[in-house]
Amino acid sequence: MTAPAASAAAPRCDSKPIQEALKELRGVGASGISVTVKSPRCGVQKHGVGLSDLKKGRKVVGNEHSRIASNTKTWVATVVLQLVGEGKLKLDDSVDHYLPGLIRTEHYDGRKITIRQLLQHTSGLPDYLEAPFWEEEEAHRWDHIDPLLTVKQALTLPPPERKGSGFSYSNTNYNLAGLIVTKVTGRSIGTEINQRIVKRLGLHDTYWPGDRTTLPKPELRSYVKRSGKLLDWTEWNVSGADASGALVSTGPDVTAFWTALMSGKLLAPAQLAEMKKTVADPEARSEHYGLGVERYQHTPGFVTWGHSGFMETGHKLRNAVTDDGRRSVTLLIGSEEFNEKKLDSVLAKLIHDLR
């Protein structure tokens, strides 16, 4: 009797690029970094650099909760594009079609601004964070701020300077998109993200905070430096950030979302193609912005996607995912100050070298 042929050996996981990246990340100067890496050969790996809590000396291990800030915008854009796929709204519908009369000022007219322009930051609306209301960072630390108020704050400001493509990054755009989702569905943007993405993907550590000021444990605490002092600003009411940046998540959950998105599990091909249509933004980290996504090409011919995040409380986020969703790197960062250029370089090299 002939013995069965030996099956081909499975490709071995090469952890060298990951270990090299972790070594480099220790030198960027952040208090703590949660690192999640996904690749075909190594699967999903969680790592940590530095401390998640400086006072307690707790090390980062990779499962910490953090505010993901503007990475929230991609989740919101996904919900909007799902509604487009369901025929419940159109990208080229006007804002005024859903929120009649809300935007009618000397400088801004909701009848001339489309949903597409909100998602790609070409609406010409200013960022509400430029309003005098937000000049003192801690003045409204514990306050509930309705997203409609942030839109009204923005409408009192002069038009922003715009690039040749019409691009001008504005958090107002996404708070408006969230209001439109509520008008169309009858539910808040947080509820829609939970129903359409979190539950669908089986994510267990992603939630909409509302007025909750604390993070679930284990948490990646956030630190800022003011007047030479290092302050812990983890506890904060971020309700005003709403659809522009309120989500709380973990590295593994963010990775699961992005890989599902890029591999076509959350959007139909037509809507994913719309998301990936970009406009130029020469001054931004990515240089190209789609509908809630940043397009990177740090290495010629090698395209990745992601969305950076920065929360005034100190939390930051960087991520990169290949076009097919098979390789992904997510970095959650617990401090406002660090060597961003070096961190971005490490991220770009790691996502390129993963196998």
Secondary structure, DSSP 8 states (H G I E B T S, - for coil): ---------------HHHHHHHHHHTTS--SEEEEEEEETTTEEEEEEEEEEETTTTEE--S--BEE-GGGHHHHHHHHHHHHHHTTS--TTSBHHHHSTTSSBSSS-BGGG-BHHHHHHT-S----GGGSGGGSSTTTTTT----HHHHHHHHTTS------TT-----HHHHHHHHHHHHHHHSS-HHHHHIIIIIHHHT-SS-B--TT--S--SSB---EEEETTEEEE------TTTHHHH--EE-HHHHHHHHHHHHTTSSS-HHHHHHHT--EE-TTSSSSEE-SS-EEEEEETTEEEEE--EE-TTS-EEEEEEETTSS-EEEEEE-BS-S-HHHHHHHHHHHHHH--
